[in-house]
Amino acid sequence: MIRETTTKQNLKQALTILLQEKDLNDISVSELTKQAHINRGTFYLHYDDKMSLVDNLVEEIFEELKEILVYEKIGNKYSFDIIKKVIDYVKDDFDFIYALTMNRYNYINDTLRKFLLALIDTLPELKYSIENHPFLPKDYSTEVFLSLNSGIILHWIRKGGVESTEELASYFYQVSNLKTT
């Protein structure tokens, strides 16, 4: 298990470096494994191709984010601090997330929107706010939430994560009509 974790970390680091230099389509498995200092056979033991590696790494990030939300939940409410912990997690893995976002913006945007959609169902106060919007039907209110929050998060990433995670969490709460605690 330790060797598998090391292999995955080496591949993630290698991918991050290569994504800063070139487009994902132009990165070969050979380049990736050479940069990670592993052989191609080891790569193919774990992944079918480079996109299965990317999908796996991104899925792992969003699973970790979901775990933070599930385990940190207080009763039926999510505090400002919990949303900040989610953003702190993104900041801790910023190099990879930044490189992938800059290289595959639409892929990250689509994945982020799916995550935010799932978040609506797990945050009762958010779901209530969307379903009871004062002048928008639920489908429009949902789209506004998704567009605003994915836009804020992706803009923050593209800018290099310069604002604090506390500031970004505050933006999330403000545009989501949640009350900060």
Secondary structure, 3 states (H helix, E strand, C coil): CHHHHHHHHHHHHHHHHHHHHCCHHHCCHHHHHHHHCCCHHHHHHHCCCHHHHHHHHHHHHHHHHHHHHHHHCECCECCHHHHHHHHHHHHHCHHHHHHHHHHCHHHHHHHHHHHHHHHHHHCHHHHHHHHCCCCCCHHHHHHHHHHHHHHHHHHHHHCCCCCCHHHHHHHHHHHCCCCCC
